[in-house]
Amino acid sequence: MKALLLVAAVVLGACASDGPPVARARGADDIPIVLAHGLSGFRSVSGVDYFFRVPSHLRDLGFTVYVTHVPPWASVATRAEHLSRQIDMALLRSKATHVHVIAHSMGGLDSRFAISRLGAGSRIASLTTVGTPHRGTVLADDYDRVALRPIHPIQDVAADFWIWNLGGIKIHSDTMGAVRSLSETNAEKFNQEMLDDPRVRYYSFAGRTLAHPGTGECDDGVLPNPAEIDYAPPELLGSALLLAGNPRNPAANDGLVSVKSAKWGVFMGCLPADHLEEVGQPVQLASLPGRWDHKAFYAWWAQELTSGKARGYGVKAP
């Protein structure tokens, strides 16, 4: 078991300069992989995937992959309805009975709502969340406090214009509904109402940036905490510092979500990546030395899920 964990740790900390991952075949169950995006997300714009180059990479390795697209700026309840319907379509097309959902950020909350409230638990074998604010993010609470009510409709119209011109789902945006769905204020009630379905296996990964080593906060994961560190990009530096709090004892976070908030179900461990890098954004066109390889991570985890190996994680030996 220790050898397996060490191999997994190498994969989690793999650098893009290490070369492409070894090709992997599909597992015995051949359950499709469904990718679910986060806030302000999309399926693909001008050939750029939200999960950057992940769908094609997984398909090249032999996995069956579906990418969902829900209203980018809407409440979890609204987004979950679209997600549930698209999971049904994936099942119809693949003729499978279940799917493995891998969700980034808000997509994890959408998935949990679909499972607990919309009956999707009968069709989802597992849910893996990456950088999902299960306990909310204080950034949403802060924005809700400072955002002036008169500008809310303007935000919605601006979001509509942007999304519709990108080919997104044409429903009226609800920017504050989306923000409040991500707040710490909403999280406690959400978690009390969205109970886990015993038929579904829940896994989670957290990201850490700001050169935080994750000591302590990442040590309770199934996998060893990678030695690699990540430096926050300019666009996330301010929010990462805010979430870190006390500079003498900073809280580990990915720039938008704390490690503590990202833990749900079987906590697999931390990724040396910021919130955007968790899905390969900003666009990672070049293989830069020291860059965490997001494609290798998704390929490895897809294989763990479809091979059935993931079922053993979190199970205590008798």
N, C-alpha and C positions, 0 to 999 in steps of 0.2 A: 504493500500500500504506500509506503514511504517513497518508493521509487516512482510510482505513478504520480504522486503529488509533486515530486521534484520535476518530472517531465512537464507537468501542467504549469508549474511556476515558470519554467523556461519559456513556454508558449506565451504566457501572460506578459512576460517582460521582453518578448522578442522585439528586436529592432528591425526596421525596414531594410537596413543594410545587410541583414543576415540572409537575404534571399527569400524566394517564395516558399510557402509551406509545402510540405510533401503532400501530393495528391491523396485525397481520402475518398473512399467509396461510401455509398450510402449504407446505413445500418440495416439491420434485419427487419425493423418494423416499417421502414420506408414512410414514416409519417411526414407530411409536408411541413415546411418551416414557413411561418407567417411573420413578417416584419411589420411592426407598428411604430409610427413616428410620434414625435412629441409636439409641443406647442409651436405654432407657426411653421409646422412641418409640411412636407410635400412628398409625393412619390418620386418624381423626376422632373427637372426643369432644364430644358435645352440639353438633354443628355446627361445632366448631373444628378445623381441619385442622392436622396437624403442620407441613406446608408451608403456612403460613397463607394461605388464599385463592389459592394458586398453581394447584391443579388446575382450579378453575372458570375462573380467568383464562385459562389456556392453552386450555381447551376453547372459551371464547368467541372466542378468536382463530383457532380452526379446527384446533388440534392434537388428536391422539388421545392421551389420557393415562390411564395406569393407576397406581394408588397401592397399593403393597404393604404388608403388615403382618406382621412376623415377631415371635417372642417377644421382648419388650422387654429382659428380663434373662436372657440365655443366652449361651453361648459363640458365637464366630463360626461354628464348624462347624455347630452346631444351627440358628442363624439362617439360614445360607446354604442349608440344605436347604429351608427354607420359602420363601426368596426364589426359588430355582431353580424350584420347583413353580409359584409364582405368575407367574413370567415365562412359563412354558409355557402357563398359562391365558390370559395376555394375548395371546399369539401365536394361540392357538386362537380366541379371541373376535374378534380383529382380522383374522384370516386373513393376517397378515403373516409374514414369514420371520425378521425380526430386530427388535430394539428398541434404543433408545438409553436407557441407564440413567443417571440423575442421582441420586447418592447423597450423603447428608449424614452426616458423622461416621462412626460405626461401620458404617453402611450401606455405605461404600466398601470396608471390609475384608470384609464379607459378600459383596459382589459379586466381589471378587477371588478369594475362596475358591470361589465358585460357578463362576467362569470356569476357574480352574486345576485344581480337583479334581472338579467335578461336570459338566464338559462343557458349561457354559453359553456358552463362547466361540463355539460354532457358531451361537448364536442372539442374541448381543449384538454390535451393530455398533460401539458405543462405550460407554465408561464414563467419566463425569465425576464426580469426587469434590470435595466442598465441605467444608472443615474436617475432613478425615479424618486420624487420627493414624497415618500409614503407618509412621512410625518410633517409634510409641508416644507416650505422655504420661507424664511422671514422676509426675503426680498419681495415676495408677493404681498405680504401684510404691509410692508412699508410703502409699497406703491399704492395700495388701496387707500392708505391714510392720506397720502399727499396728492393723489390725482383728483383734480377738481371735477365735480359732477358735470358742469356744462361741457367739458371737453370729451366726455364719454361717447356721445353720438358721433362726434368728429372722428374719434379713434376708430369707431366701427365702420364709418364710411371709407376712411383711408385704408383700413384693412380689406374691405370689400374690393376696392379698386385694385389694390395690389394683388390680392389672391385671384380675382376673376381674370385679370390680365395674364396671370401665370397658368391659367387653365384649371384653377382649383374648383372645388364644389361651390356652386352658386347658391349659397344660403347666406342670409344676413349675419354678419359677424357679431359676436358678443364678447368683446375684448375683456370687459371687467368680469364677466361670468367665467372666462378662462382663468384670469388672474386669481379670482377668489377660490377657484377649485384647487389652486396650488398653494393656498395659504396655510400657515400653521393653525390659524383660527378654525379653518374648515376641516383640517386633517383629523382631529380627535373624533368628531362626529362621523366623518366618513369611515374611519377605521372601525368604529363601533357598529356601523350598519352594514358595511361590506365584508361580511365574514368569509373566511376562506372556505372553499368547497373541498371536501375531503377526497373528491375524485381527481382533483388537479394537484400536480406537484409544483410548488412555488420555489423559485431560485432568484437570487439577486446578486448583482455586482455593483460596486460603488467606484467612482473615479476620485482621484486626488491630484491636486495641482499645487501651485505656489511653492514648489520645491519641498512640500511636506512629505516626510518619509512614511507617514501613516503608522508610526510606532504606537502601539496601544489600541488605537481605533480600528486598525485593519488586522489585528492579530487574532481576532476570533473567527476569521473566515476559515472555510474548509481548506483552502489552498494557502500556501505560504505567502507572506507579503512580499511582492517583488522588490528587488533592490533599486530598480530604476525610479527616478523622480521626474516630474514634469513641471515645466515653468509656464505660468499662466500667460496667455496671449494678452495683448493690450486691451482687447474688447471685454475681457473677463477679469482684468486685474483688480478693478475697483470692487466688483461684487465678491471676488474671492477674498479680498482683504476684509470686507465687511462680514462675511460669513466666518472668517477665521477668528475674529474677535480679539481677545487678549494676545498681543504679539509675543508675550513670554510663554504662553501655553496655547498656541493657535489650534483651532478646530480644523481637522482635515476636511476638505471639500473639493468639488470639481469646478468651482467658479460660480455655480448656480444652486447646487444641492449639496448638503453636508453628507459625509459618510454615514453618520448616525441615521439620517433621514432615509438614506437609500437602502437600508437593510430591511429585508422582508423574507419570510420563509427561511429556506436554507441559504444563509449568507455565504457565498462562494469565496468572496475576497475582494480586494481592491485592485483597480487598474491604474497604471501610471499614466493617466490621461485626463485632460480637462473635459468639460461637458460637451464641447463641440467635437473634440478629438475622439470621443467615445464612438462616434459614427463616421469618423474620417473627415470631419469638417473643421476648419475651412478646407477646401478642396486640396487633397494631398496628391498632387500630380507627380512629385519627385520623391524618390527613395532617399530620404535624408538620414545620415548616420545618427543614431540615438533616438530615432522616432519610433514610438510604439506602433506596432503593426496591427491595426484594427482588423484587417482582412484575415490575418492568421488567427486572431482571437475568435472571430465569428465562425471560421471554418472548423476550428477545434471544438468549439462548444456545440455546433450543429452535429458534429460526429458523436460527441458525448451523449447528446439527447437521443439521436436516432439509433445509436448502437445499444441503448439501454444502460450504459455505464453510469449516467447521471442519476439513475434511480438509487444507486448505492450511496450517494453523497447525503450526509446528514442522518444516515441510519446507524444507530448505535449497535455495536457488536454485542451479542448475548453474553 
